[in-house]
Amino acid sequence: MISNQILQNTVDGLKAIARMELSVVDVDGKVIASTAEELDRCAQTARAFAESPADSQEVQGNQFFKIYDEQQLEYILIAGGAGENVYLLGKMAAFQLQNLLVAYKERFDKDNFIKNLLLDNLLLVDIYSRAKKLHIPADADRVVLIVENGNRDSNALELVRSAFVGNSRDFVTAVDENSIIVVKDLSESDENREIEKTAAAIIRCLENGGISDNRVAYGTVIHEIKEVSRSYKEAKMALDVGKIFFDERTIIAYSELGIGRLIYQLPIPLCKMFIHEIFGGKSPDDFDEETLVTISKFFENSLNVSETSRQLFIHRNTLVYRLDKLQKSTGLDLRVFEDAITFKIALMVVKYMKYMETYEF
């Protein structure tokens, strides 16, 4: 259904072009949109006209037109004034509103289909039959992107939609109030580059609209319409996992999650058991800031002692001393690959546990 605001914007635009007053009334005689108060007094006359067999009629010096949704009468358009010019202009305005009604109904049908597709609410046979009816290609390369706005701005959805106006193969919708979903049709040969460009364009569009604190996550590329829900689930996981392990990034792909994807699916009791077995009653993030910075930089440099000491502006022996001290307190020597992996995973597990505790609270 077309919103009252869109109808008002439309009649305002038509008035500016045709230079005549217009009013849209529903079948119960309620004014939906109007450019002149004097036409609002014709609302009850419009109600009587709705019950007549005529599709257009001159009543009380004004032109009345019926606007249908398929075979169902939806609105009455009143054009102020009499005469042939007013009739023709009113007829054109009614035709414009009729097409607008059809376009919005098709958009609503497509939006409803995409939502059910994302949520996996359709049978396989229904997916293909409805896609065909709505003229949506079944076999095409697509990816699902989820846009999350930290401020939950109500204008975000329309801003993102405006970025995809004119492209009938892309779909922008929402299944909850927290995020916006884009089902993007991929046409370029370099699909990863196209996805990154799209994600960056979405964030730029929102920021230009005065909306900050945005994050975009996306799933893997799918080749059939029945797989859209899979890419959506992957994008959701990428959004959640990205907040935990890649919080500094505004764009994150499911394929980039690495071991974080596995940790995210672990039950909390199992995580606690793992940390206790490795560190006893301690936690790997209980170390002082100097030790944590040293560990982080050591991992960044792929366990290279010389490069790490250079970047930390400390002597090589100082770094060795810190690593030896860490080994005594934890039993793990970060210069040994297996121990380093264990410690790295432990840090990620603790980060995941803390995030989940905050989320549950």
C-alpha positions in Angstrom: 0.0 0.0 0.0 1.2 3.5 -0.8 1.8 5.7 2.2 -0.1 8.9 2.7 3.1 10.9 2.5 4.0 9.5 -0.9 0.5 10.3 -2.2 0.8 13.8 -0.8 4.2 14.3 -2.4 2.7 13.0 -5.7 -0.3 15.4 -5.8 1.9 18.3 -4.8 4.2 17.5 -7.8 1.2 17.0 -10.1 -0.2 20.4 -9.0 3.1 22.1 -9.7 3.1 20.6 -13.3 -0.6 20.8 -14.2 -1.4 24.0 -12.1 -4.6 22.6 -10.7 -5.8 21.6 -7.3 -6.1 17.8 -6.5 -7.4 15.7 -3.7 -7.2 11.9 -3.1 -10.1 10.4 -1.1 -10.6 6.8 -0.1 -13.8 4.8 -0.7 -15.1 5.8 2.8 -14.8 9.5 2.0 -11.6 10.1 4.1 -9.2 12.6 2.6 -5.8 11.0 2.1 -3.9 13.7 0.3 -4.9 17.2 -0.9 -3.6 20.4 -2.3 -6.6 22.6 -1.4 -9.0 22.7 1.5 -12.0 23.5 -0.6 -11.7 20.1 -2.3 -11.8 18.4 1.0 -15.4 19.4 1.3 -16.1 17.2 -1.6 -15.1 14.0 0.3 -18.7 12.9 1.0 -19.6 13.6 -2.6 -16.7 11.3 -3.6 -18.1 8.6 -1.3 -21.4 8.8 -3.3 -19.5 8.7 -6.6 -17.6 5.6 -5.4 -21.0 3.7 -5.4 -21.9 4.9 -8.9 -21.1 2.8 -12.0 -19.2 5.7 -13.7 -15.4 5.7 -13.8 -15.2 9.5 -14.2 -17.8 12.2 -13.7 -18.2 16.0 -13.3 -19.8 16.8 -10.0 -20.4 20.2 -8.5 -18.0 21.8 -10.9 -15.1 19.4 -10.2 -13.8 16.3 -12.0 -14.0 12.9 -10.2 -12.0 9.8 -11.3 -11.8 6.3 -9.9 -8.4 4.6 -9.2 -8.4 0.8 -9.0 -6.1 -1.8 -7.5 -6.7 -4.5 -10.1 -10.5 -4.7 -10.0 -10.8 -3.2 -6.5 -11.7 0.5 -6.2 -9.0 2.0 -4.0 -9.1 5.8 -4.3 -11.2 8.7 -5.8 -9.2 11.6 -7.4 -10.8 15.0 -7.4 -9.5 17.6 -9.9 -10.6 21.1 -9.1 -12.5 22.8 -11.8 -14.6 21.9 -14.9 -13.9 22.0 -18.6 -12.1 19.8 -21.1 -8.6 20.8 -20.1 -9.2 20.0 -16.4 -10.8 16.7 -17.5 -7.7 15.7 -19.6 -5.2 16.8 -16.9 -7.2 15.0 -14.2 -7.3 11.9 -16.4 -3.5 12.1 -16.8 -3.1 12.6 -13.0 -5.4 9.6 -12.3 -3.3 7.5 -14.8 -0.1 8.5 -12.9 -1.6 7.5 -9.6 -2.9 4.2 -11.0 0.6 3.4 -12.3 2.1 4.4 -8.9 -0.3 2.0 -7.2 0.7 -0.9 -9.4 4.4 -0.1 -9.0 4.1 0.0 -5.2 2.1 -3.2 -5.1 4.7 -5.0 -7.2 7.4 -3.6 -4.9 5.5 -4.9 -1.9 5.0 -8.3 -3.4 8.7 -8.5 -4.2 9.7 -7.2 -0.8 7.4 -9.8 0.9 8.9 -12.6 -1.3 12.5 -11.6 -0.5 11.8 -11.5 3.2 10.3 -15.0 3.2 13.2 -16.1 1.1 15.7 -14.8 3.6 14.0 -16.3 6.5 13.7 -19.7 4.7 9.9 -19.7 4.9 9.2 -20.9 1.4 9.1 -24.4 -0.1 11.5 -25.0 -3.0 8.6 -25.3 -5.5 7.2 -22.0 -4.3 10.5 -20.2 -4.6 10.8 -20.8 -8.3 7.1 -20.3 -9.2 6.9 -17.0 -7.3 10.3 -15.8 -8.7 9.0 -16.5 -12.2 5.7 -14.6 -11.5 7.6 -11.6 -10.1 10.1 -11.7 -13.0 13.0 -12.3 -10.7 15.8 -14.4 -12.4 16.3 -17.7 -10.6 19.8 -18.3 -11.8 22.1 -15.3 -11.1 25.1 -14.6 -9.0 24.1 -12.8 -5.8 25.3 -12.0 -2.3 23.5 -10.9 0.8 24.8 -7.8 2.7 23.6 -6.8 6.2 23.8 -3.2 7.2 23.7 -2.4 10.9 23.4 1.2 12.2 24.5 1.5 15.8 22.1 4.5 16.3 19.1 2.6 14.8 18.2 5.6 12.7 14.7 5.3 11.2 15.9 7.0 8.0 18.6 4.5 7.3 16.4 2.1 5.3 15.2 4.7 2.9 18.7 6.1 2.5 20.1 2.7 1.5 17.1 2.1 -0.8 17.9 5.4 -2.5 21.4 4.1 -3.3 19.9 1.3 -5.4 17.1 3.2 -7.2 17.0 2.2 -10.8 18.4 -1.3 -10.4 15.5 -3.7 -10.5 17.8 -6.7 -9.9 18.9 -5.6 -6.4 16.6 -5.7 -3.4 16.7 -3.7 -0.2 14.5 -4.8 2.7 14.5 -5.3 6.5 13.3 -8.3 8.6 13.8 -6.5 12.0 14.4 -3.0 13.3 18.1 -3.6 13.9 19.5 -4.2 10.4 19.0 -3.5 6.7 19.4 -6.3 4.2 20.6 -5.9 0.6 20.4 -8.8 -1.9 22.9 -7.7 -4.5 23.0 -9.0 -8.0 26.6 -9.4 -9.2 27.3 -8.5 -12.8 31.1 -7.8 -12.8 33.7 -10.5 -13.4 35.6 -9.5 -10.2 32.8 -10.3 -7.7 34.8 -9.6 -4.5 35.8 -6.2 -5.8 32.1 -5.4 -6.7 30.9 -6.5 -3.2 33.6 -4.3 -1.5 32.6 -1.4 -3.6 28.9 -1.9 -2.8 29.6 -2.1 0.9 31.7 1.0 0.9 29.1 2.9 -1.1 26.4 1.9 1.4 28.5 3.3 4.3 29.3 6.4 2.3 25.6 7.0 1.5 24.6 6.7 5.2 27.4 9.0 6.3 26.4 11.6 3.7 22.9 11.4 5.1 24.2 12.2 8.5 24.0 8.7 9.9 27.2 7.4 11.5 28.3 4.2 13.3 27.6 1.8 10.4 28.9 -1.7 9.8 28.4 -3.9 6.8 28.8 -7.7 6.7 28.3 -10.1 3.8 28.0 -13.8 3.1 29.5 -15.9 0.3 28.4 -15.6 -3.4 25.4 -17.8 -4.3 24.4 -18.9 -7.8 20.7 -19.8 -7.4 17.9 -17.9 -5.7 17.1 -20.8 -3.4 20.5 -20.2 -1.7 19.8 -16.6 -0.7 18.9 -17.7 2.9 22.3 -19.4 3.2 24.2 -16.2 2.3 21.9 -14.3 4.7 22.8 -16.6 7.6 26.5 -16.3 6.7 26.2 -12.5 6.7 24.5 -12.5 10.1 27.3 -14.6 11.5 29.9 -12.3 10.0 28.2 -9.3 11.6 28.2 -11.0 15.0 31.7 -12.5 14.8 33.1 -9.2 13.4 31.9 -7.3 16.5 33.9 -9.7 18.7 37.2 -10.2 16.8 37.3 -7.4 14.2 35.6 -4.6 16.0 37.9 -2.0 14.3 36.6 -2.9 10.8 33.4 -1.5 9.3 33.2 -4.1 6.5 33.6 -7.8 7.2 33.1 -10.9 5.0 32.1 -14.3 6.1 35.1 -15.8 4.3 37.4 -13.7 6.5 36.2 -14.9 9.9 38.8 -17.7 10.1 39.0 -19.5 13.5 36.7 -16.9 15.0 33.8 -18.6 13.2 34.5 -21.8 15.0 34.9 -20.2 18.5 31.6 -18.3 18.0 29.8 -21.6 17.8 31.3 -23.1 21.0 29.1 -23.3 24.1 30.2 -21.1 27.0 30.8 -24.0 29.5 33.2 -25.6 27.1 35.1 -22.3 26.7 35.4 -22.0 30.5 36.7 -25.5 30.7 39.3 -24.8 28.1 40.6 -21.7 29.8 40.7 -23.4 33.2 42.7 -26.4 31.7 45.2 -24.1 30.1 45.7 -21.4 32.7 44.2 -22.8 35.9 42.4 -20.1 37.8 44.0 -17.3 35.7 42.8 -15.6 32.5 45.2 -14.8 29.7 43.9 -11.2 29.6 44.8 -10.6 33.3 48.4 -9.8 32.4 49.7 -6.2 32.7 49.4 -3.8 29.7 53.1 -4.2 28.9 52.9 -8.0 28.6 49.7 -7.8 26.5 51.2 -5.3 24.1 54.3 -7.5 23.8 52.2 -10.6 23.0 50.1 -8.7 20.5 53.1 -7.4 18.6 54.8 -10.8 18.7 51.8 -12.3 17.0 51.6 -9.5 14.5 55.2 -10.2 13.4 54.6 -14.0 13.1 56.7 -14.9 16.2 59.7 -13.0 14.8 61.8 -11.9 17.9 64.1 -9.5 16.0 61.3 -7.6 14.2 59.1 -7.5 17.4 61.9 -6.0 19.5 62.6 -3.4 16.8 59.0 -2.3 16.6 58.7 -2.2 20.4 61.9 -0.2 20.6 63.4 -2.6 23.1 66.6 -4.8 23.2 66.2 -8.3 21.9 67.3 -9.7 25.3 64.5 -7.6 27.0 61.9 -9.3 24.7 63.4 -12.7 25.4 63.2 -12.0 29.2 59.5 -11.1 28.9 58.8 -14.2 26.9 60.7 -16.4 29.5 58.7 -14.7 32.3 55.4 -15.5 30.5 56.5 -19.1 30.0 57.1 -19.5 33.7 53.7 -18.1 34.7 51.7 -20.0 32.0 53.8 -22.9 30.9 53.5 -21.7 27.3 56.5 -20.7 25.3 55.2 -18.3 22.6 58.3 -19.0 20.5 57.0 -22.5 20.0 54.3 -22.5 17.3 52.0 -25.0 19.1 52.1 -23.0 22.3 51.6 -19.7 20.4 48.5 -21.1 18.7 47.1 -22.3 22.1 47.7 -18.9 23.6 46.2 -17.0 20.6 43.0 -19.2 20.7 42.8 -18.7 24.4 42.8 -14.9 24.0 40.1 -15.2 21.3 38.0 -17.5 23.6 38.2 -15.0 26.5 37.2 -12.1 24.2 34.2 -14.2 23.0 33.2 -15.1 26.5 33.3 -11.4 27.6 31.2 -10.4 24.6 28.6 -13.0 25.3 28.4 -12.0 29.0 27.8 -8.4 27.9 25.3 -9.5 25.3 23.3 -11.6 27.7 23.3 -8.9 30.3 
